[in-house]
């Protein structure tokens, strides 16, 4: 919303209310009044209306859509921003909402029980220690129906298992590293994290966690390197780790905003900007947008040596972040409560982005999507029904689409765009016939490709030659471009009684 305030704060055009609104009022008259205020001559009323409508959430979307065309230019701009933000919030809420599951075991061998948990949740729990007694134990448990992570936590407690943190993050010469939850490969196809095992070992569960959403957010044990003493004695550093259900498609933690922190003495602790977060730099966010250190793409962000004394040039797993808090008058030994917002980068399932259905106008119609354009420059059909199609594709931020720019963005930055890393930076192209069935015989060749540096990263331009051969009476009726959308999600969390070193 900061962006919208800056945008509309610069507008000096004063307009009168639109009489068309009152003639077709929505059922909720208070919503109508707020929508009218979006075009008020008074800046204060315009801002208040936006905040109140935003607080109403999805309930106000029908009224906004119904009255959008009746507003003046500024009112329409504000309404369109509200519609986009509210839809994003609804999508975010749906993404982080946890499904429920029930585990029922009666003297079930633990190894079999782990298999059942994995099959019901999509997780990959694995006992790390070969000497573990888990293989000979059995478990009796009925969790009732609970959010997934709550049910998993009950299972781990009864099973006598906890997260294994015996190994650090190893690397190998092939450009891969294991982060504890993901394997990441670097190469021509970009970075493609794959969910790997959550390793377990015998031990008592002592994790301080928030388990209400599709993300398990927990404080790391004090043995974590993120708890090392900082250069300044007035700063406390602690570590947070997140695991998401596979359906979420989490790629990395982008940042953490601390909303409230209080220690065992009742002292309120404020978040400290770390060395990686510079509010004066547009690429790292604006004042009030906090990026916690550690984690991120490329093997993790660097923990700079002026933040933590003996951890310079250390990389962290993709699912961990550090937080710096300024101490009160006396040293804290425990955080009584820590509330915050975790910002994560997620990759959604593949879905259509745009399509071409009027083949007679293909050569005239440029199509634009989020951050990229696709233009067909020539489409020729021969006597046998085969098509030769020339097209130009441009990705305005190639690093964004390969999923790399998140390491340099603040938590409120618009990551947006699509991940085309599995298709060499290009969208997936599907050709459909008159019955909506895909063509089996197609070819796609890159006849020219250029990378250019721009302010946001690397811009990718590609010239493609597409060939479509029919089977029998097939006729080309539609070309569909698909991709996996990259976005950020916000996960509220609350941790209690977090021990500090």
N, C-alpha and C positions, 0 to 999 in steps of 0.2 A: 504494500500500500504506500510505502514511502515514495515509490516511483510515481504513483498516481498523484500524490500530493504535490510533488515537484512539477508534474506535467500541468496540472490544473491550476497550480499557484501562479503559473506564468500567464494564464489566460486573463485578458482584461475586458473581454466582450461581455457586456451586461445585457441580459435578455429578459423578456417578460414570460410569464407562465403560458403554456400552451393550452388554449381552451378545449382542444380536442380530447384531452385526458379526462376531464370531468364528465364528458358526455357518455363515455363507456368505461365507467369505473369498475375495477375488480371487486370481488366480494369484500375483501378486507380494505376498508376505507383508510385505515392508518398506513397501509402499504402504499395506497394511491398518493397520499399526502407526501410521503417520503420520496416517491418517484418524481412527483412534481418538484420537490426541493432540489433534485439533481440539476435543474436548470434555473435555480433561484439566482437573482442578482447578487445575493450575499454569499461570499465565499464560505463563511462559517456555516451557513445552512447547507450548502452543497457538501461540505466535508462531513458534517454530522449525519446527513442523509445517507452518505456512502457507508459510514461506519455502522449505522443502525440497520441498513438493508443487508450488509455483510453479516451482521450478527443473526439475522433472521434465517440465513442459510438457504437451503434448497426450497423451503416453503414459498419464497418470494420469486422464484424463477418464472413461474407462469405469468405473474403480473408484469415482470420486467420485459419478458418477450412480447406480451400482448401490447404494451404501451411504447415499445422501443421506437417505432416509426413516428409516433406522435410527439416525441421530444425534439427540442432544438438540437443544434450541432453539438454543443457541450454536453447536454443531457444525454444524448445518444452515446457519446464517447464514454461518459461515466458509466452508463448502464451496460455497455458492452464489456468494459473492464470488470464490472461486478459479476456479470454472467460468466465470464471466463474464470474469475477467481473462485466463485461459488462452485462451479463445475469441477474445478481442480480440487477444491476441498472435499467434495463428495467422492471423487475418485480416490483421493488420499485416504479418506476414512474407510472406503471399501477395501483398499489394498492392505491396510494395517489391521483390519478386523480379523480376529483369529477364528478359524473354524473350531468346532468342538469335537472331542473324541472321548471314548471310554475304553479303558484297559481293564480286562477281567482275567485274572490268572489264579489257578488253584493248583498249588504244588507244581507249577510249570518250570521245567529246566530253564535257567536264566538265559542260556544261549538261544533257546527257542523263543523266549519272551522278547528278547532284543529283536529278533527277526520279525515278530508280530508288530512291535512298536514301529519298526522301520517301514513295514508295509502299510500301516495305517496312517503314517504321517508324511511319508516321502523323505524322511531324514535318513541318515546313514550313521547310526551309532555303532561304534566298534570298540571292543576291549583292546587296549593298547598293549598291556603287559601280558606276555605269554605265560608268565608264572602266576597269573591271577587265578584265584580260586573260583572266579565267576563261572567257569566251565562246569563245575561240579555242584554249583548251588542251584536251588529252586526258589521260586517266588510265589507268594499268594497275595493277591491285591485286587481290589475293585475301586477304581478311581471315581466312579460315577461319571457323568458327562461334564467335561471341563474344557476350557481353552487348551489348545494343544500343548503349549509350553508348561502350563500348570500340571497337566497330566503327566508329561515327561518328567517334570521335577519330582512328583510323587513317586514315580517309578524308580528314578535314580536313587532317591533316599531309601526306599525299601530294599532296593537291590544292593545297597552299600557301594555305589559307584559315584565317581566324581570326574570332572574334566581332567584330562591328563595334560600337564604342562612341563613334562620332563625335557622335551627337546625344544631348541630354539628354531628359528626359521632358516632351514638349510637352503643353499642354492646349488646349482650344478652348472656345468659348462654349456648345457644346451639351452640356456636362457629360460629356465623354469625355476620356480621356487614354491615351496609348500608353506602356506600361511596358517595352517592349523584347520582351516575350513575350505580352502580353495587351492587349486593348482592353476597357475597362470602361465600362459605361453606367449612369448613375444616372437613376432615374425611377420611375414608378408600379409598374413590374414588378420593382423591386429591382435589385440589381447582378448582372450576368450576364457574367462574364469569358469571352472566347472566345480560344482558342489562335490566336496570330498567328505571323508568321514569326520565326525566329531569323536575324537579319541577319548576313551574312558579308562580309568584305573580304579583299583580298590581304594576306598577312602570315604570319610564322612563328608557329606555335602555341607559346605560352609559358605557357598556363594550368596552374595547379597544381590537379588535379582528383581526385575520387573517382568512379569510373565503374562500380562493381560492382553497383549496384542500379538500379531504374527511375528514380532521381533522379540527375542529373549535378550534383554539388556541387563548386564550385570557388571558389578565392580570387580576389577581384577584383584587377585590376592596381593598383599603387600610385598610379596617376593618379586612381583613384576618389576622390570627395569623402569617402568613409567613412574614408580614411586621414589626413584632416586632423589636425593636432596638437591634442590636447586641452588644456584649461586646466591640468591637472596634469601636471607633467613625469614623473610616475611611472606614467603610463598610456599604453598603446599601443592604438590603434584600428585595426581592420582590417575589411574587408568580405568577405562570403560571398554567393554567388549560387547559386540552384538552378533547374534546369529539370527538369521531369518529363515522362515519356512521356504523350501525350494520354490514353491509357487510364486513367491514374491519376486524372485530374480534379483536379489541384492548383489551389487557389484562391489561397493566399498562404502565406508563411512566418509561423508564429506565434511561434517563438522558437528559440534555440539554447542548449543546455547544453554547456559546455566540460568534458570529463572529464579531459583531460590536455594540457598545453602545455609544450613545452621549447624553448629557443632554442639558437642555435649554440654558446653557451658552457656548455651543460648546466644553465642556470638554469631552474627550474620556475616558470611564470607562472600566477597564479590569475585566474579571471574576476572582473570587477568588476561589481557591480550598477549599471546605468546609471540615468539620471534617469527613464526610463519605467517601471522596475521598482521597486515599493515593496512589500517583503514584508509590511508591516503592513496592506496593503489586500487584502481577500479577492478582489477582482476581478482583482488582478494576481498572484495566486498566494501561496504560503507560502514561508518561508525554504528556500533550496535550489532553488527553482524559478525559473529565470532567464529573463527575456525580453530578448532582444537588441533594440537600438533600430533604428528604421527599418522600412520595408516596411509591410504591413498593408492593411486596407480603407480606402476613402475617399481613395485617392490616396497612402496611406502614412502611417505614424505620424510624428509630429513628432520631429525630433531636437532635444532641448531645449538651450538655449544654455549651461546649466551642465554639459553633457557634452562638447560640441564647440564651441569658441569662435566660429567663424565660419560655422556651419551652422544657426543657429537658424531655425525655421519652414521647414526644407527638407523636401520630401517625396521619397520614394524609390519605385522600382518595387516591385511586389508580390512579386517573387521575389528580393529582396535584403534582407540583414540586416547590421547592424554588431555587432562584438564588442569589448568593452573588456577588456584584460588589464593587470593590475598588473605593472610591470617588476621585474626583480631588482635587484641592486646596481649593475649597469652596463647601459647602453642596449643593447637587442637590435637586430640588423640582419636577422635571419632567424629564422623559427620552424622549427626542425628537425623538429618533429612537432606536429600539432594533432589531437587526437581529440575527437569530440563527438557529440551527438545533435541532429539538426535536427527540429523539430516543424512539421509542415505541416497546413494545413486542406485536406481533399479532399472532393469531391462525387462520390458513387458513382452508378452508373447507376440509372435509375428502376426501382423494384421495388414489388410489393404491400406495403402496410403492414398493412391489416386488411380484413376482409370481413364482410358480412351475408348469411347464406344461409337463415335461418329467417324468412321474410317474415311469418309469422303473429305473431311476437313482436318485430317491428321497433320498434314504439312503446314497448316495455318495456325494450329492451336498450341501455344506454349502452356504448360501446366506447372503450377508452383505449389510446393509443399512446405513443410516446416524446415527452413534452412537449406533447401535445395530446389533446383528446377530441372525439368525434363522436357525437352522439346524434340518432336519428331520433324525432321527437315525434309524427308522424302519417303514415300511409301508407294512401291510399285508392285502390281500384281501381274503375273504372267498368265499365259493361256491355260496352264495346268492348275491354276489356283494357288500357286506358291507366291509368297510375299518376300520382298527384299526391302528392309526398312532401315533407313539411316536416321540416327538420332544423336542428340547432344545432351549430356548430363553434366550438371555442375553442382558440386557440394561446396557451399560457401565456407564451411569450416571442416575440413577433412579430419582434423584431429578430434573434433567433436564426434563425428560419426564413427570413428574408430574407438571412441570411448576414452580418450586420453586427457581431455581438457578439464576433467573434473578435479584433478589435483591442484588446479590453479584457480578455483572458483570459490566464492563465499557461499555459505549455506543457503542464501536466498537468491543466488544467481540462477538464471534460466538455463539449465543444462540442455533440456529439450533435445530435439532432433531424433535421429534414428541410428541404431547400431547396424552397420552393414559389414562388420568385420568378417563375418562368415562367407561373404560373397565378394571379397576383395574390394570393398569400398563402394560397391554398386548395389542398388536395390534389386530384389528378386523380381524377375519379369515373367509373368504368366500370360499365355495366349489362349483365349477361350473361343470356342466355336458357337454356332447358332443354338446349340443345346446347352451351352454353359460348360461344356467339357473341355479340358485342356488338350492342346496339341501335344503329341508325343515326340514328333520330329521337329526340333528347333535347334538353332545354333546362335551363339552370341559371341561376337568377336570385338575386342577393343582395337580400333584402328588408329587411335591417337589418344594420348593421355598426358596432361600437364599438371604439375604441382606448382602453386604460386604462394609465396608468403604474403599474408595480409595481417591486419591488426588483431584478428582473432585466432590466428594459427595458419594452417596450410589449407589453401583452396584447391580442390581437385576438379579438373575439367576432363571429361572423357567423351570421345567420339565413338559411337557403337555402330556395328553393322549386325542387324538381326535378320535371320532367315527362318521362315516358317513354311513347312511342307505339310500339306493336308493328307489325311488318310481317307480315301474314298470321297464322299460328298461333303467333307468338312469345309466350312466357310469361316474365315476370320471375322469375328464380330466384336471382340473386346480385348484390350491389352490392359493388364492389371499390374501395378507396381506395389510391392509389399516390403515391409521391414519391421524390425523390432524397435519400438520407441524407447528412447532413453530419457529418464525423467528423475526428478528428485522427489523424495517423500519425507514427510515430517512425522516423527514418532515421539509423542509425549511419554515421559517416563518419570518414575519416582523411586529412589533408592533410600532405604532407612538403615541406620546403624552401620555405616560403612567404616571399618577400622582404618586408621591411618598409621604409618610407621612412626 
